């Protein structure tokens, strides 16, 4: 059962508000207070489907129904929860529980804004995307060191803070979705595909070629890098690299390797191409992506400044693997700001009339002194 403000989930989490996001209106994304710790958390929910059970009504002609048994899903989710590493760019998860047909994951309440809000404003500047990507590959690298995949690299599961830092969430929620798809599909690969499509939708991030080539396959770390490549393409161009109007179109395009040209990705094109390699064994790893991003950002021009009229050499960043954050209070400067700056430079100074009058008076005094001297 979905919850709302004023209700308590699992006798522990008192809901105070609905959180922003695509699931907020459905009552599956909630801000709550943990009664045990007093801290605020974010509750993210996945609904369990109802299954028909003839025995509940006593007749095969009038079957009853109940929610799918959550225990197998909770077991997988608990294992994923225990494996989540501590990392500054990875949102922490605290608990996973089930109540009234919903599996809830209690996670760190993020600050900043969802990446979806930035994406809604249009494509982002390449070096800005590179800084976000550096944070995301660092978080994924920490997850992959545990031998597990993240399984939830999506724009709505990334939050961006005021200083530009990105925080990635969703590993336990992704595990819940994958476990639920397996419970619904069972050993039948086709049924698994249908169940998974119903849970994750026609999102190119969630369908790397290896999952389509072998239905029922387990997504590994390379699938996370595929998802990152799709996400970066969205941020840089405003759209995904594959058609997503309907699942069959998406699956056919991914299988055939028919994606949009990555030329509009600009200086990040090599990264996007390396992450969208169809063969998972040849796809860039998190370590390779981070190394490439370090070099790319080290030679990036200094952001957030008005470019001069004449050509200048770029300001080099330090050679060590740092990601420059947006200075607090600084604003990005675009063409409109540059035009205003040039206009201000051309505008005459308000002191110019005073200087002209002063110059005339000095010249008159000098002329009178010269006349006096000449006349003795």
Secondary structure, 3 states (H helix, E strand, C coil): CCCCCCCEECCCEEEEEECCCCCHHHCCEEEEEECCCCCEEEEEEEECCEEEEHHHHCCCCCCEEEECCCHHHHHHHHHHHHHCCCCCCECCEEEEEEECCEEEEEEECCCCEEHHHHHHCCCCCHHHHHHHHHHHHHHHHHHHCCCCCCCCCCHHHEEECCCCCEEECCHHHHHHHHHHHHHHHCCCHHHHHHHHHHHHCCCHHHCCHHHHHCCCCCCCHHHHHHHHHHHHHHHHHCCCCCCCCCHHHHHHHHHHCCCCCHHHHHHHHHHHHHHCCCCHHHCCCHHHHHHHHHHHHHCCCCCCCCCCCCCCCCCCCCCCCCCCCCCCCCCCCCHHHHHHHHHHHHCCCCCHHHHHHHHHHHHHHHHHHHHHHHCC
